[in-house]
Amino acid sequence: MDLTGFLAQLLNGLAEASSLFLVAAGLSLIFGVTRIVNFAHGSLYMLGLYVAYSIVERIGATPLGFWAGVLLAALAVGALGALLEIVLLRRIYRAPELFQLLATFALVLIINDATLWLWGPEDLLGRRAPGLTGAVMLLGRLYPVYNLVLIALGPLVLLLMWLLLTRTRWGTLVRAATQDREMLGALGVNQAWLFTGVFALGAMLAGLGGAVQLPREAASLGLDLRAIGEAFVIVVVGGMGSIPGAYAAALLIAEIKAMCIGLGTVTVAGMELAFPKMTLVAEFAVMALVLVFRPWGLLGRPQAATRNLAPPEAPLRPATPALKALGLGVLLALALLPRLTPWFPYAPVLALDVLIAALYALSLHFIMGPAGMHSFGHAAYFGLGAYGAALLLKSAALPMPLALALAPLAGGVGALLCGWFCVRLTGVYLAMLTLAFAQIVWSVVFQWDGYTGGSNGIVGIWPADVLSGDRYYYLALALAAGGTVLLRRVLFSPFGLAMRAGRDSPLRAEAAGIAVKRVQWAAFVVAGVYAGLAGALAAFSKGSIGPDMIGIGKSVDALVMVLLGGVQTLAGPLAGAAAYTVLQDMAIRATDYWRALLGLAILLLVLAFPQGIAGYAARLAGLARLHRATKRTGATP
C-alpha cells in the first residue's frame, strides 16, 4: 500500500477510536464508581443500534430526522439502564461484587433474546446518514464525510464529559465515588441515586455509540459480546474511571489496528507476516503489555483498597458425616445412570456434560475461592486441553488413552506461562490480564488453519474402542470424583492453608515466611491442569472441537457456574455446574428463546440465594445445627 493509502487507514483509525470511546466511556464511569463488572454494557450498545434503526427508518428521511433518531435511541437506552439499576442491581449491592457480574450476565441473555423477538434473527443494515453520504478529497483519495463526523464526535463527547465531571457538583460526587465510594456514603451522599445517575449516563453513552454506527455496521445479535470485550480492554488500558484515559486507549488501539491493516502482508527474512490478521488480537496484546508494566492503566491511578460490603468468608471446614453420605449417595446415583438408559436414554449424556462442567468449574473455583484470584479467561486452559488431546491423537498419532493422559499438561503449561504475569496483579486487573491471554490463545487457534483447523476446528476425535460407550462415562465419573477428592485434600494441606493465608492477609502471610506469589503461581498451574483435563474429556465426548472452546463465552460459563453455586463453599462449583448445565439443557428444549429463560432462572437464583446455591444450603444447615443445640440446652438463640 502506498503512503496516501496508509494515511487514509490512520484516518479510519481515528473514526474507529471515536466509536470505541463512546461505548467505553460509559463503562468506565460504571466501572470506576460502582466497581461492577457490567457484562450487559455490550447489550446496551447493541440495543442502541437496533433502536436507532427502527426510529430512523420511520423518521430519518432528513438530516434532522436521522440525528433525532440517534439521540432518541441514546436516551431510550439511558432510561433502560436507569430502570435496570433500580429494579435489579440495587437489590444485590450487598452481595459479593462478582455476584453482580452474574446478574449482568443474565441480563445479556435476556436482552439478546428480547432483541431476537422484537427484530428477528436477520442482520439489519440501516440507511446512510442524509446529507453525509458523499466523500471529500483527502490525501489524493476520496474519504467518507460520515467518518469525518465520527472523528469529531469523540473529542466533542470527551469535552462534554470533562465539563460535566469537573464543573458540576454531580461530577464532583462521581469523581469522589471513583476514589472512595464508602467514604462518600459516610458523608451523607445518597449513593443509590448517584449510582442510578451513573448507570443512566453510562447506558446512554453505550446507546449513542451503537446508534452512530447505523450507517457503517449492520445491527446483529452478536454485537453484545464483541462490544463488551473491546470496551473492557479500553477501560483497563486507559485506567479504571478515567474518561481521558478511555479516549487515549481507544485512540492507541484503533490506530494500531489501522496500521496493521495498512501494512498488509510483509515479507521479512523469507517469512510472510500477515498484519491484517493481527487485528483480531491487537487490543488484547496491548492490554497485556500495559497491565504487566503499568497495572492501573495509562492515565489511571493505583486502585485503593475497597471495603467489601459482603460478610467475611468463614474458615473452610472438613466435610460432615451427613455431607459425606450425601456425596456417596450422589456418586452411587451417577454410577447407576447408565443402567437406567431404557427408561431415561438421555440422562447419561446430560450427566457426562455435568461431570465435565464440574471439573471445569472446580478448576476455576480453586483459584477464585481459596486463592482469591479472579479469572475472566479460564477457557484458555480448557481449550488448550481440548486441542492438546486432539492434536496428540491426530498429528502425533498417539493412542487415545495416552493422549487423554498428556492433554492436561497443555493446560498446565499455558497456566504456567500466563500465571507468571497474572499473579503480580490483583482484583479486576488480574481478571483482565487473564482475559487478554485467553484472547491471544483464541486468536492463534483461530488463525493457524494448517495446524488447528482454524474456524473449522478438528473433527473425528473419539474414544478408543476400549473406552467407548458406557466405559467412557465411567472414566469421566472416576476422574471427576477422584479430582474432587484430591482438590479437597489439597485445600486442607499446608499448601491450601498457605493459599488462603495469602488471600486473606498477604502482608501477614509474607511476614510468616510464605512466598505468596509463588503459592498463587502454583495454584494457577494446578487449576490449568484441571481445566485441561476437563477440556480433553469434552473433546472426546463430543468428537470435535473448535475455537469457541476458548472464546469469551466459555470463560463466562465457568464464572457463572462458580458464582451460581457459591464461591465460599467447596461444594459450590459442583452445585453450580449441575444447576447451570441442567437449566441450560432444559431451556434449550423448552423454547427457541432459551437464553432469556436461562437468564431469568439465573436472576431468580441470584435474588433468592445471594451466597450461591451451596452457600445457602450451608447456611440452612448451620441454622439447623444452632436450633438443635439451643433446643438441647434451652438457651435462647
For each residue, the residues with C-beta under 8 A, 3 or more apart:
1: 5 6 9 262 263 264
2: 5 6
3: 6 7
4: 7 8 139 140 141
5: 1 2 8 9 141 262
6: 1 2 3 9 10 259 262 263
7: 3 4 10 11 139
8: 4 5 11 12 138 139 141 143
9: 1 5 6 12 13 258 259 261 262
10: 6 7 13 14 255 258 259 262
11: 7 8 14 15 138 143 147 151
12: 8 9 15 16 147 258 261
13: 9 10 16 17 251 254 255 257 258 259
14: 10 11 17 18 151 154 251 254 255
15: 11 12 18 19 147 148 150 151
16: 12 13 19 20 254 257 258
17: 13 14 20 21 154 247 250 251 253 254 255
18: 14 15 21 22 150 151 152 153 154 155 157 250
19: 15 16 22 23 150 154 209 212 213 216
20: 16 17 23 24 209 230 231 234 250 253 254
21: 17 18 24 25 154 157 158 209 234 246 247 250 251
22: 18 19 25 26 153 154 157 205 206 208 209 212
23: 19 20 26 27 41 42 45 205 206 209 210 227 230 231
24: 20 21 27 28 230 231 234 235 238 246 249 250
25: 21 22 28 29 157 158 161 202 205 243 246 247
26: 22 23 29 30 41 44 201 202 203 204 205 206 209
27: 23 24 30 31 38 41 202 206 228 231 232 235
28: 24 25 31 32 234 235 238 240 241 242 243 245 246
29: 25 26 32 33 174 198 201 202 205 241 243
30: 26 27 33 34 36 38 41 198 199 202
31: 27 28 34 35 36 37 38 235 240 241 428
32: 28 29 35 177 178 240 241 242
33: 29 30 174 177 178 181 194 195 198 241
34: 30 31 181 195 198 199
35: 31 32 97 181 306 428
36: 30 31 89 97 100 101 104
37: 31 97 98 100 101 104 428 431
38: 27 30 31 41 104 202
39: 42 101 104 105 107 108 228 556
40: 43 44 84 104 105 107 108 111
41: 23 26 27 30 38 44 45 202 203 206 227 228 231
42: 23 39 45 46 108 206 223 224 225 226 227 228 229 231
43: 40 46 47 107 108 111 112 224 228
44: 26 40 41 47 48 77 80 81 111 203 206 207 210
45: 23 41 42 48 49 206 207 209 210 223 224 227 228 231
46: 42 43 49 50 111 112 115 210 219 221 223 224 227
47: 43 44 50 51 77 80 111 115 207 210
48: 44 45 51 52 73 74 77 206 207 208 209 210 211
49: 45 46 52 53 73 126 210 211 213 214 217 219 223
50: 46 47 53 54 115 118 119 124 210 219
51: 47 48 54 55 72 73 76 77 207 211
52: 48 49 55 56 69 70 73 126 210 211 214
53: 49 50 56 57 119 124 126 214 219
54: 50 51 57 58 119
55: 51 52 58 59 60 68 69 72 73
56: 52 53 59 60 65 66 69 70 126 127 214
57: 53 54 60 126 127
58: 54 55 69
59: 55 56 65 68 69
60: 55 56 57 65 66 69 127 130
61: 65 130
62: 65 66 130
63: 66 67 129 130 131 132
64: 67 68
65: 56 59 60 61 62 68 69 130
66: 56 60 62 63 69 70 127 129 130
67: 63 64 70 71
68: 55 59 64 65 71 72
69: 52 55 56 58 59 60 65 66 72 73 211
70: 52 56 66 67 73 74 208 211 212 214
71: 67 68 74 75 208 211
72: 51 55 68 69 75 76
73: 48 49 51 52 55 69 70 76 77 207 208 210 211
74: 48 70 71 77 78 204 205 207 208 211
75: 71 72 78 79 204 207
76: 51 72 73 79 80 207
77: 44 47 48 51 73 74 80 81 203 204 206 207 208 210
78: 74 75 81 82 200 201 203 204 207
79: 75 76 82 83 200
80: 44 47 76 77 83 84 203
81: 44 77 78 84 85 199 200 202 203 204 206
82: 78 79 85 86 196 197 199 200 203
83: 79 80 86 87
84: 40 80 81 87 88 89 107 199 203
85: 81 82 88 89 90 195 196 199 200
86: 82 83 89 90 196
87: 83 84 90 91
88: 84 85 91 92 103 107 603
89: 36 84 85 86 92 93 100 103 104 195 199
90: 85 86 87 93 192 195
91: 87 88 607
92: 88 89 95 99 100 103 606 607 610
93: 89 90 100 309
94: 309 310 610
95: 92 99 100 310 606 610 611
96: 99 100 308 310 567 611
97: 35 36 37 100 101 306 308 310
98: 37 101 102 368 374 559 563 567
99: 92 95 96 102 103 563 606 610 612
100: 36 37 89 92 93 95 96 97 103 104
101: 36 37 39 97 98 104 105 559 563
102: 98 99 105 106 559 560 563 564 602 606
103: 88 89 92 99 100 106 107 602 603 606
104: 36 37 38 39 40 89 100 101 107 108
105: 39 40 101 102 108 109 556 559 560 599 602
106: 102 103 109 110 598 599 600 602 603 606
107: 39 40 43 84 88 103 104 110 111 599 603
108: 39 40 42 43 104 105 111 112 224 225 599
109: 105 106 112 113 595 596 598 599 602
110: 106 107 113 114 595 596 599 600 603
111: 40 43 44 46 47 107 108 114 115 224
112: 43 46 108 109 115 116 221 224 595 596
113: 109 110 116 117 593 594 595 596 599
114: 110 111 117 118 596
115: 46 47 50 111 112 118 119 221
116: 112 113 119 120 121 221 593
117: 113 114 593
118: 50 114 115
119: 50 53 54 115 116 124 219
120: 116
121: 116 221
122:
123: 218 219 220
124: 50 53 119 218 219 220
125: 218 219
126: 49 52 53 56 57 214 215 218 219
127: 56 57 60 66 130 214 215
128: 132 133 146 215
129: 63 66 132 133 146 149 214 215
130: 60 61 62 63 65 66 127 133
131: 63
132: 63 128 129 145 146 149 215
133: 128 129 130 145 146
134: 144 145
135: 142 143 144 145
136: 142 143 145 148
137: 140 141 142 143
138: 8 11 141 142 143
139: 4 7 8 143
140: 4 137
141: 4 5 8 137 138
142: 135 136 137 138
143: 8 11 135 136 137 138 139 147 148
144: 134 135 147 148
145: 132 133 134 135 136 148 149
146: 128 129 132 133 149 150 215 216
147: 11 12 15 143 144 150 151
148: 15 136 143 144 145 151 152
149: 129 132 145 146 152 153
150: 15 18 19 146 147 153 154 212
151: 11 14 15 18 147 148 154
152: 18 148 149 155 156
153: 18 22 149 150 156 157 212
154: 14 17 18 19 21 22 150 151 157 158 247 250
155: 18 152 158 159 247
156: 152 153 159 160
157: 18 21 22 25 153 154 160 161 205 208
158: 21 25 154 155 161 162 243 244 247
159: 155 156 162 163
160: 156 157 163 164
161: 25 157 158 164 165 243
162: 158 159 165 166 243 244
163: 159 160 166 167 168
164: 160 161 167 168 170 171
165: 161 162 168 171 172 174 175 243
166: 162 163 171 172 175
167: 163 164 171
168: 163 164 165 171 172
169: 172 173
170: 164 173 174 194 197
171: 164 165 166 167 168 174 175
172: 165 166 168 169 175 176
173: 169 170 176 177 184 189 194
174: 29 33 165 170 171 177 178 194 198
175: 165 166 171 172 178 179
176: 172 173 179 180 183 184
177: 32 33 173 174 180 181 184 191 194 198
178: 32 33 174 175 181 241
179: 175 176 304
180: 176 177 183 184 304
181: 33 34 35 177 178 184 185 191
182: 185 186 306 307
183: 176 180 186 187
184: 173 176 177 180 181 187 189 191 194
185: 181 182 188 189 191
186: 182 183
187: 183 184
188: 185
189: 173 184 185 194
190: 193 194
191: 177 181 184 185 194 195
192: 90 195 196
193: 190 196 197
194: 33 170 173 174 177 184 189 190 191 197 198
195: 33 34 85 89 90 191 192 198 199
196: 82 85 86 192 193 199 200
197: 82 170 193 194 200 201
198: 29 30 33 34 174 177 194 195 201 202
199: 30 34 81 82 84 85 89 195 196 202 203
200: 78 79 81 82 85 196 197 203 204
201: 26 29 78 197 198 204 205
202: 25 26 27 29 30 38 41 81 198 199 205 206
203: 26 41 44 77 78 80 81 82 84 199 200 206 207
204: 26 74 75 77 78 81 200 201 207 208
205: 22 23 25 26 29 74 157 201 202 208 209
206: 22 23 26 27 41 42 44 45 48 77 81 202 203 209 210
207: 44 45 47 48 51 73 74 75 76 77 78 203 204 210 211
208: 22 48 70 71 73 74 77 157 204 205 211 212
209: 19 20 21 22 23 26 45 48 205 206 212 213 227
210: 23 44 45 46 47 48 49 50 52 73 77 206 207 213 223 227
211: 48 49 51 52 69 70 71 73 74 207 208 214
212: 19 22 70 150 153 208 209
213: 19 49 209 210 216 217
214: 49 52 53 56 70 126 127 129 211 217 219
215: 126 127 128 129 132 146
216: 19 146 213
217: 49 213 214 223
218: 123 124 125 126
219: 46 49 50 53 119 123 124 125 126 214 223
220: 123 124 223
221: 46 112 115 116 121 224
222: 225 226
223: 42 45 46 49 210 217 219 220 226 227
224: 42 43 45 46 108 111 112 221 227 228
225: 42 108 222 228 229 552 553
226: 42 222 223 229 230
227: 23 41 42 45 46 209 210 223 224 230 231
228: 27 39 41 42 43 45 224 225 231 232
229: 42 225 226 232 233 435 439 552
230: 20 23 24 226 227 233 234 283
231: 20 23 24 27 41 42 45 227 228 234 235
232: 27 228 229 235 236 432 435
233: 229 230 236 237 249 253 283 284 286 287 432 436
234: 20 21 24 28 230 231 237 238 246 249 250 253 283
235: 24 27 28 31 231 232 238 240 246 249
236: 232 233 239 240 287 290 291 297 428 429 432
237: 233 234 245 249 252 253 283 286 287 290 297 298
238: 24 28 234 235 242 244 245 246 247 248 249 250 297 298 299 300
239: 236 242 245 246 296 297 298 299 300 301
240: 28 31 32 235 236 296 297 300 303 428
241: 28 29 31 32 33 178 300
242: 28 32 238 239 245 246 297 299 300
243: 25 28 29 158 161 162 165 246 247
244: 158 162 238 247 248 299
245: 28 237 238 239 242 248 249 297 298 299 300
246: 21 24 25 28 234 235 238 239 242 243 249 250
247: 17 21 25 154 155 158 238 243 244 250 251
248: 238 244 245 251 252 298 299
249: 24 233 234 235 237 238 245 246 252 253 297 298
250: 17 18 20 21 24 154 234 238 246 247 253 254
251: 13 14 17 21 247 248 254 255
252: 237 248 249 255 256 286 298
253: 17 20 233 234 237 249 250 256 257 282 283 286
254: 13 14 16 17 20 250 251 257 258
255: 10 13 14 17 251 252 258 259
256: 252 253 259 260 282 283 286
257: 13 16 253 254 260 261 279 282 283
258: 9 10 12 13 16 254 255 261 262
259: 6 9 10 13 255 256 262 263 275
260: 256 257 263 275 276 278 279 282
261: 9 12 257 258 264 275 276 279
262: 1 5 6 9 10 258 259
263: 1 6 259 260 266 275
264: 1 261 274 275 276
265: 272 273 274 275 276
266: 263 272 273 275
267: 270 271 272 273
268: 271 273
269:
270: 267
271: 267 268
272: 265 266 267
273: 265 266 267 268
274: 264 265 277 278
275: 259 260 261 263 264 265 266 278
276: 260 261 264 265 279
277: 274 280 447
278: 260 274 275 281 282
279: 257 260 261 276 282
280: 277 443 446 447
281: 278 284 285 439 440 442 443 444
282: 253 256 257 260 278 279 285 286
283: 230 233 234 237 253 256 257 286 287
284: 233 281 287 288 435 436 437 439 440 443
285: 281 282 288 289 436 440
286: 233 237 252 253 256 282 283 289 290
287: 233 236 237 283 284 290 291 432 433 435 436
288: 284 285 291 292 421 433 436 437 440
289: 285 286 292 293
290: 236 237 286 287 293 294 297 298
291: 236 287 288 294 295 421 425 429 432 433 436
292: 288 289 295 421 424 433
293: 289 290
294: 290 291 297 298
295: 291 292 302 424 425 429
296: 239 240 300 301 302 303 429
297: 236 237 238 239 240 242 245 249 290 294 300
298: 237 238 239 245 248 249 252 290 294
299: 238 239 242 244 245 248
300: 238 239 240 241 242 245 296 297 303
301: 239 296
302: 295 296
303: 240 296 300 306 427 428 429
304: 179 180
305:
306: 35 97 182 303
307: 182
308: 96 97
309: 93 94
310: 94 95 96 97
311:
312:
313: 504 568
314: 317 568
315:
316: 370 491 492 500 570
317: 314 320
318: 492
319: 323 324 327 488
320: 317 323 324
321: 324 325
322: 325 326 621
323: 319 320 326 327 571
324: 319 320 321 327 328
325: 321 322 328 329
326: 322 323 329 330
327: 319 323 324 330 331
328: 324 325 331 332
329: 325 326 332 333
330: 326 327 333 334
331: 327 328 334 335 477 481
332: 328 329 335 336
333: 329 330 336 337
334: 330 331 337 351 355 477
335: 331 332 474 477
336: 332 333 339 340
337: 333 334 340 341 344 347 348 351 473
338: 341 348 470 473 474
339: 336
340: 336 337 343 344 347
341: 337 338 344 345 347 348
342: 345
343: 340
344: 337 340 341 347
345: 341 342
346: 349 350
347: 337 340 341 344 350 351
348: 337 338 341 351 352 470 473
349: 346 352 353
350: 346 347 353 354 581 582 585
351: 334 337 347 348 354 355 473
352: 348 349 355 356 472 473 476 541
353: 349 350 356 357 541 581 585
354: 350 351 357 358 577 578 581 582
355: 334 351 352 358 359 476 477 480 537
356: 352 353 359 360 476 480 534 537 538 541
357: 353 354 360 361 534 557 561 577 578 580 581
358: 354 355 361 362 480 484 573 574 577 578
359: 355 356 362 363 479 480 483 530 531 533 534 537
360: 356 357 363 364 378 382 530 531 534 535 557 558 561 577
361: 357 358 364 365 558 561 562 565 573 574 576 577
362: 358 359 365 366 483 484 487 530 573 574 577
363: 359 360 366 367 378 381 526 527 528 529 530 531 534 558
364: 360 361 367 368 375 378 527 531 558 559 561 562 573
365: 361 362 368 369 370 562 567 570 572 573
366: 362 363 369 370 371 487 491 523 526 527 530
367: 363 364 370 371 373 375 520 523 524 527
368: 98 364 365 371 372 373 374 375 562 567
369: 365 366 372 562 567 568 570 572
370: 316 365 366 367 491 496 499 500 503 523
371: 366 367 368 499 500 502 503 519 520 523
372: 368 369 502 503 504
373: 367 368 422 423 430 520 523 524
374: 98 368 427 428 430 431
375: 364 367 368 378 422 430 431 434 555
376: 431 432 434 435 438 552 555 556 559
377: 380 418 434 435 436 437 438 439 555
378: 360 363 364 375 381 382 434 438 527 531 555 558 559
379: 382 383 438 549 550 551 552 554 555 557 558
380: 377 383 384 414 418 434 437 438 441 442 550 555
381: 363 378 384 385 411 412 414 415 527 528 531 532 535
382: 360 378 379 385 386 411 531 532 534 535 538 549 550 554 558
383: 379 380 386 387 441 442 445 535 545 547 549 550 554
384: 380 381 387 388 410 411 413 414 441 528 532 535 550
385: 381 382 388 389 407 408 410 411 531 532 533 534 535 536 539
386: 382 383 389 390 407 535 536 538 539 545 549
387: 383 384 390 391 410 445 452 458 535 539 545 549
388: 384 385 391 392 403 406 407 408 409 410 411 532 535 536
389: 385 386 392 393 403 404 407 461 535 536 539 540
390: 386 387 393 394 458 461 539 545
391: 387 388 394 395 396 451 452 458
392: 388 389 395 396 398 402 403 406 407
393: 389 390 396 397 398 400 403 461
394: 390 391 397 458 460 461
395: 391 392 451
396: 391 392 393 403
397: 393 394
398: 392 393 402 403 406
399: 402 403 464
400: 393 403 404 462 463 464 467 540
401: 404 405 464 466 467
402: 392 398 399 405 406
403: 388 389 392 393 396 398 399 400 406 407 536
404: 389 400 401 407 536 537 540
405: 401 402 408
406: 388 392 398 402 403 409 410
407: 385 386 388 389 392 403 404 410 411 532 533 535 536 539
408: 385 388 405 411 412 529 530 532 533 536
409: 388 406 412 413 529 532
410: 384 385 387 388 406 407 413 414 532
411: 381 382 384 385 388 407 408 414 415 528 529 530 531 532 533 535
412: 381 408 409 415 416 525 526 528 529 532
413: 384 409 410 416 417 528
414: 380 381 384 410 411 417 418 441 528 532
415: 381 411 412 418 419 524 525 527 528 529 531
416: 412 413 419 420 521 524 525 528
417: 413 414 420 421
418: 377 380 414 415 421 422 433 434 437 524 528
419: 415 416 422 423 520 521 524 525 528
420: 416 417 423 521
421: 288 291 292 417 418 424 425 433 437
422: 373 375 418 419 425 430 433 434 437 524
423: 373 419 420 430 517 520 521 524
424: 292 295 421 517
425: 291 295 421 422 429 430 433
426: 429 430
427: 303 374 430 431
428: 31 35 37 236 240 303 374 431 432
429: 236 291 295 296 303 425 426 432 433
430: 373 374 375 422 423 425 426 427 433 434
431: 37 374 375 376 427 428 434 435
432: 232 233 236 287 291 376 428 429 435 436
433: 287 288 291 292 418 421 422 425 429 430 436 437
434: 375 376 377 378 380 418 422 430 431 437 438
435: 229 232 284 287 376 377 431 432 438 439 552 555
436: 233 284 285 287 288 291 377 432 433 439 440
437: 284 288 377 380 418 421 422 433 434 440 441
438: 376 377 378 379 380 434 435 441 442 550 552 555
439: 229 281 284 377 435 436 442 443 552
440: 281 284 285 288 436 437 443 444
441: 380 383 384 414 437 438 444 445 550
442: 281 380 383 438 439 445 446 547 550 551
443: 280 281 284 439 440 446 447
444: 281 440 441 447 448 452
445: 383 387 441 442 448 452 547 550
446: 280 442 443 452 454 455 547
447: 277 280 443 444 454
448: 444 445 451 452 454
449: 452 453 454
450:
451: 391 395 448
452: 387 391 444 445 446 448 449 457 458 547
453: 449 456 457 458 546
454: 446 447 448 449 457 547
455: 446 546 547
456: 453 546
457: 452 453 454 544 545 546 547
458: 387 390 391 394 452 453 461 544 545 546
459: 543 544
460: 394 543 544
461: 389 390 393 394 458 539 540 542 543 544 545
462: 400 468 540 543
463: 400 467 468 471 472 540
464: 399 400 401 467 468
465: 468
466: 401 471
467: 400 401 463 464 471 472 475
468: 462 463 464 465 471 472
469: 472 473
470: 338 348 473 474
471: 463 466 467 468 474 475
472: 352 463 467 468 469 475 476 540 541
473: 337 338 348 351 352 469 470 476 477
474: 335 338 470 471 477 478
475: 467 471 472 478 479
476: 352 355 356 472 473 479 480 537 541
477: 331 334 335 355 473 474 480 481
478: 474 475 481 482
479: 359 475 476 482 483 533 537
480: 355 356 358 359 476 477 483 484
481: 331 477 478 484 485
482: 478 479 485 486
483: 359 362 479 480 486 487 530 533
484: 358 362 480 481 487 488 574
485: 481 482 488 489
486: 482 483 489 490
487: 362 366 483 484 490 491 530
488: 319 484 485 491 492 570
489: 485 486 492 493
490: 486 487 493 495 496 526
491: 316 366 370 487 488 496 499 500 570
492: 316 318 488 489 496 497
493: 489 490 496 497
494: 497 498
495: 490 498 499 519 522
496: 370 490 491 492 493 499 500
497: 492 493 494 500 501
498: 494 495 501 502 509 514 516 519
499: 370 371 491 495 496 502 503 519 520 523
500: 316 370 371 491 496 497 503 504
501: 497 498 504 505 508 509 512 514 516
502: 371 372 498 499 506 509 514 516 519 520
503: 370 371 372 499 500 506
504: 313 372 500 501 509
505: 501 508 509
506: 502 503 509 510 516
507: 510 511
508: 501 505 511 512
509: 498 501 502 504 505 506 512 514 516
510: 506 507 513 514 515 516
511: 507 508
512: 501 508 509
513: 510
514: 498 501 502 509 510 519
515: 510 518 519
516: 498 501 502 506 509 510 519 520
517: 423 424 520 521
518: 515 521 522
519: 371 495 498 499 502 514 515 516 522 523
520: 367 371 373 419 423 499 502 516 517 523 524
521: 416 419 420 423 517 518 524 525
522: 495 518 519 525 526
523: 366 367 370 371 373 499 519 520 526 527
524: 367 373 415 416 418 419 422 423 520 521 527 528
525: 412 415 416 419 521 522 528 529
526: 363 366 412 490 522 523 529 530
527: 363 364 366 367 378 381 415 523 524 530 531
528: 363 381 384 411 412 413 414 415 416 418 419 524 525 531 532
529: 363 408 409 411 412 415 525 526 532 533
530: 359 360 362 363 366 408 411 483 487 526 527 533 534
531: 359 360 363 364 378 381 382 385 411 415 527 528 534 535
532: 381 382 384 385 388 407 408 409 410 411 412 414 528 529 535 536
533: 359 385 407 408 411 479 483 529 530 536 537
534: 356 357 359 360 363 382 385 530 531 537 538
535: 360 381 382 383 384 385 386 387 388 389 407 411 531 532 538 539 549
536: 385 386 388 389 403 404 407 408 532 533 539 540
537: 355 356 359 404 476 479 533 534 540 541
538: 356 382 386 534 535 541 542 545 549
539: 385 386 387 389 390 407 461 535 536 542 544 545
540: 389 400 404 461 462 463 472 536 537 543
541: 352 353 356 472 476 537 538
542: 461 538 539 545
543: 459 460 461 462 540
544: 457 458 459 460 461 539
545: 383 386 387 390 457 458 461 538 539 542 549
546: 453 455 456 457 458 549
547: 383 442 445 446 452 454 455 457 550 551
548: 551 553 554
549: 379 382 383 386 387 535 538 545 546 554
550: 379 380 382 383 384 438 441 442 445 547 554
551: 379 442 547 548 554 555
552: 225 229 376 379 435 438 439 555 556
553: 225 548 556 557
554: 379 382 383 548 549 550 551 557 558
555: 375 376 377 378 379 380 435 438 551 552 558 559
556: 39 105 376 552 553 559 560
557: 357 360 379 553 554 560 561 580
558: 360 361 363 364 378 379 382 554 555 561 562
559: 98 101 102 105 364 376 378 555 556 562 563
560: 102 105 556 557 563 564 576 580 602
561: 357 360 361 364 557 558 564 565 573 576 577 580 581
562: 361 364 365 368 369 558 559 565 567 572 573 576
563: 98 99 101 102 559 560 566 567 576 612
564: 102 560 561 575 576 579 580 602 605 612 613
565: 361 561 562 569 571 572 573 574 575 576 577 579 612 613 614 615
566: 563 569 571 572 575 576 609 611 612 613 614 615 616 618
567: 96 98 365 368 369 562 563 572 612 615
568: 313 314 369 572 611 612 615
569: 565 566 572 612 614 615 618
570: 316 365 369 488 491
571: 323 565 566 574 575 614 617 618
572: 365 369 562 565 566 567 568 569 575 576 612 613 614 615
573: 358 361 362 364 365 561 562 565 576 577
574: 358 361 362 484 565 571 577 578 614
575: 564 565 566 571 572 578 579 612 613 614 617
576: 361 560 561 562 563 564 565 566 572 573 579 580 612 613 614
577: 354 357 358 360 361 362 561 565 573 574 580 581
578: 354 357 358 574 575 581 582
579: 564 565 575 576 582 583 605 613
580: 357 557 560 561 564 576 577 583 584
581: 350 353 354 357 561 577 578 584 585
582: 350 354 578 579 585 586
583: 579 580 586 587 598 601 602
584: 580 581 587 588 594 598
585: 350 353 581 582 588 589
586: 582 583 589 590
587: 583 584 590 591 594 595 597 598 601
588: 584 585 594
589: 585 586 594
590: 586 587 594 597
591: 587 594 597
592:
593: 113 116 117 596 597
594: 113 584 587 588 589 590 591 597 598
595: 109 110 112 113 587 598 599
596: 109 110 112 113 114 593 599 600
597: 587 590 591 593 594 600 601
598: 106 109 583 584 587 594 595 601 602
599: 105 106 107 108 109 110 113 595 596 602 603
600: 106 110 596 597 603 604
601: 583 587 597 598 604 605
602: 102 103 105 106 109 560 564 583 598 599 605 606
603: 88 103 106 107 110 599 600 606 607
604: 600 601 607 608
605: 564 579 601 602 608 609 613
606: 92 95 99 102 103 106 602 603 609 610
607: 91 92 603 604 610
608: 604 605 616
609: 566 605 606 612 613 615 616
610: 92 94 95 99 606 607
611: 95 96 566 568 615 616 619
612: 99 563 564 565 566 567 568 569 572 575 576 609 615 616
613: 564 565 566 572 575 576 579 605 609 616 617
614: 565 566 569 571 572 574 575 576 617 618
615: 565 566 567 568 569 572 609 611 612 618 619
616: 566 608 609 611 612 613 619 620
617: 571 575 613 614 620 621
618: 566 569 571 614 615 621 622
619: 611 615 616 622 623
620: 616 617 623 624
621: 322 617 618 624 625
622: 618 619 625 626
623: 619 620 626 627
624: 620 621 627 628
625: 621 622 628 629
626: 622 623 629 630 637
627: 623 624 630 631 637
628: 624 625 631 632
629: 625 626 632 633
630: 626 627 633 634 635 636 637
631: 627 628 634
632: 628 629
633: 629 630
634: 630 631
635: 630
636: 630
637: 626 627 630
